[in-house]
Amino acid sequence: MSEHFASVQWQRQADGFIDRHYSREHIWKFDGGIEILASASPHIVPEPDANAACVDPEEAFVAAISSCHMLWFLAIAAKHQFIVDRYTDQAVGILEKNDEGKLAITKIYLNPQVIFSGDRLPSEQQIEDMHEAAHHRCFLANSVKSEIIVAAIGV
């Protein structure tokens, strides 16, 4: 077992609040020292109360799923002696009403593109199998109800 910490800090910046017009900008702080500027999504809270230049929780959720999948994929590829030069993913999360009528990220599309090098290159089937194994090992994918679709882009 391990514990993972994040500090989320927000402070009112102006007179408004009970009129529901206030900045949603806040700071995420992590144990390694990095700070990330965050805000509500401008798709949910109109600007100027939200800041599109900041990371929003929905984007972070999608990025975390994508990152977890990538880290497992890299570990599996290395174990199988395949050299990965680059891994990119243009992940997309779909926010819509779920079966209970509540807004939720119901699907996450992972679109990884992996570039391999070396004398030993994986087949398309081996790449698919590594993505499948990564999906099943990803802690975060195992922690959510959202459907996660991996549509790997061939090399």
C-alpha positions as CSV (number, residue, x, y, z in Angstrom):
1,M,0.0,0.0,0.0
2,S,1.1,3.6,-0.6
3,E,-0.4,7.0,0.0
4,H,-0.4,9.8,-2.5
5,F,-0.8,13.4,-1.6
6,A,-1.8,16.6,-3.3
7,S,-2.5,20.0,-1.8
8,V,-5.3,22.1,-3.3
9,Q,-5.4,25.8,-2.4
10,W,-7.9,28.5,-3.3
11,Q,-8.4,32.0,-2.0
12,R,-11.1,34.6,-2.8
13,Q,-9.6,37.4,-4.8
14,A,-12.4,40.0,-5.0
15,D,-15.7,41.0,-3.4
16,G,-17.9,38.6,-5.2
17,F,-18.7,35.1,-4.0
18,I,-22.3,34.6,-2.9
19,D,-23.4,36.0,-6.3
20,R,-21.5,33.0,-7.7
21,H,-19.1,35.2,-9.6
22,Y,-15.7,34.4,-8.3
23,S,-12.4,33.2,-9.7
24,R,-12.1,29.4,-9.8
25,E,-8.3,29.6,-10.2
26,H,-6.4,27.7,-7.6
27,I,-3.1,25.9,-7.1
28,W,-2.3,22.2,-7.0
29,K,0.9,21.4,-5.0
30,F,2.6,18.0,-5.1
31,D,5.1,16.4,-2.8
32,G,8.0,16.9,-5.3
33,G,7.5,20.6,-5.1
34,I,5.8,21.3,-8.4
35,E,2.9,23.7,-8.5
36,I,0.2,23.7,-11.2
37,L,-2.2,26.5,-11.8
38,A,-5.7,25.0,-12.1
39,S,-9.2,26.3,-12.7
40,A,-12.7,25.1,-13.5
41,S,-13.2,24.2,-17.1
42,P,-14.5,27.1,-19.2
43,H,-16.9,24.5,-20.7
44,I,-18.5,24.3,-17.2
45,V,-17.9,27.8,-15.7
46,P,-17.9,30.7,-18.2
47,E,-14.9,33.0,-18.4
48,P,-13.8,35.2,-16.6
49,D,-14.7,33.1,-13.6
50,A,-12.7,30.2,-15.2
51,N,-9.3,30.5,-16.8
52,A,-8.8,28.4,-20.0
53,A,-5.0,28.8,-19.6
54,C,-5.1,26.7,-16.4
55,V,-5.4,23.0,-16.1
56,D,-8.9,21.9,-15.2
57,P,-9.8,18.8,-13.2
58,E,-11.4,17.1,-16.3
59,E,-8.2,17.6,-18.3
60,A,-6.1,16.4,-15.4
61,F,-8.2,13.3,-15.1
62,V,-7.8,12.4,-18.8
63,A,-4.0,13.2,-18.6
64,A,-3.6,11.0,-15.5
65,I,-5.3,8.0,-17.2
66,S,-3.2,8.5,-20.3
67,S,0.0,8.9,-18.3
68,C,-0.7,5.8,-16.3
69,H,-1.3,3.7,-19.5
70,M,1.9,5.1,-21.0
71,L,4.0,4.3,-18.0
72,W,2.8,0.7,-18.0
73,F,3.2,0.4,-21.8
74,L,6.8,1.6,-21.5
75,A,7.6,-0.9,-18.7
76,I,6.0,-3.8,-20.7
77,A,7.9,-2.8,-23.9
78,A,11.2,-2.7,-22.0
79,K,10.5,-6.1,-20.5
80,H,10.0,-7.5,-24.0
81,Q,13.2,-5.9,-25.2
82,F,11.5,-3.4,-27.6
83,I,13.1,0.0,-27.7
84,V,10.6,2.9,-27.6
85,D,11.9,6.2,-28.9
86,R,8.8,8.2,-28.6
87,Y,5.3,7.8,-27.2
88,T,2.6,10.5,-27.8
89,D,-1.1,10.4,-27.0
90,Q,-3.9,12.8,-27.9
91,A,-6.3,11.6,-25.2
92,V,-9.9,12.7,-25.2
93,G,-12.4,12.5,-22.3
94,I,-16.1,12.7,-23.0
95,L,-18.2,14.6,-20.4
96,E,-21.8,13.7,-20.6
97,K,-24.7,12.4,-18.6
98,N,-24.2,8.9,-17.3
99,D,-26.8,6.2,-16.9
100,E,-27.8,7.8,-13.6
101,G,-28.4,11.2,-15.3
102,K,-25.3,12.8,-13.6
103,L,-22.5,14.6,-15.5
104,A,-19.5,12.3,-15.7
105,I,-16.5,11.5,-17.9
106,T,-18.1,8.4,-19.3
107,K,-15.4,7.6,-21.9
108,I,-11.7,8.3,-22.3
109,Y,-10.2,7.7,-25.7
110,L,-6.5,7.0,-25.6
111,N,-4.8,7.5,-29.0
112,P,-1.2,6.5,-28.4
113,Q,1.3,6.6,-31.2
114,V,4.5,4.8,-30.4
115,I,7.8,5.0,-32.3
116,F,10.1,2.0,-31.9
117,S,13.7,1.6,-33.1
118,G,16.4,-1.1,-33.1
119,D,16.8,-4.4,-34.7
120,R,13.8,-6.0,-33.0
121,L,10.5,-4.3,-33.8
122,P,7.2,-5.5,-32.4
123,S,4.4,-6.7,-34.7
124,E,1.1,-5.0,-34.8
125,Q,-0.3,-7.8,-32.7
126,Q,2.5,-7.5,-30.1
127,I,1.8,-3.7,-29.9
128,E,-1.9,-4.4,-29.4
129,D,-1.1,-7.0,-26.7
130,M,1.2,-4.6,-24.9
131,H,-1.6,-1.9,-24.9
132,E,-4.1,-4.4,-23.6
133,A,-1.7,-5.5,-20.8
134,A,-1.0,-1.9,-19.9
135,H,-4.7,-1.1,-19.7
136,H,-5.3,-4.0,-17.3
137,R,-2.3,-3.0,-15.1
138,C,-3.0,0.7,-15.0
139,F,-3.9,1.5,-11.4
140,L,-6.1,4.5,-12.4
141,A,-8.0,2.6,-15.1
142,N,-8.7,0.0,-12.5
143,S,-10.0,2.7,-10.2
144,V,-12.7,4.4,-12.4
145,K,-16.0,3.5,-13.9
146,S,-15.4,5.4,-17.2
147,E,-15.0,3.3,-20.3
148,I,-11.4,3.6,-21.5
149,I,-10.9,2.9,-25.2
150,V,-7.4,2.4,-26.5
151,A,-7.0,3.1,-30.2
152,A,-3.3,2.8,-30.8
153,I,-2.0,4.5,-33.9
154,G,0.2,2.3,-36.0
155,V,3.7,3.2,-36.9
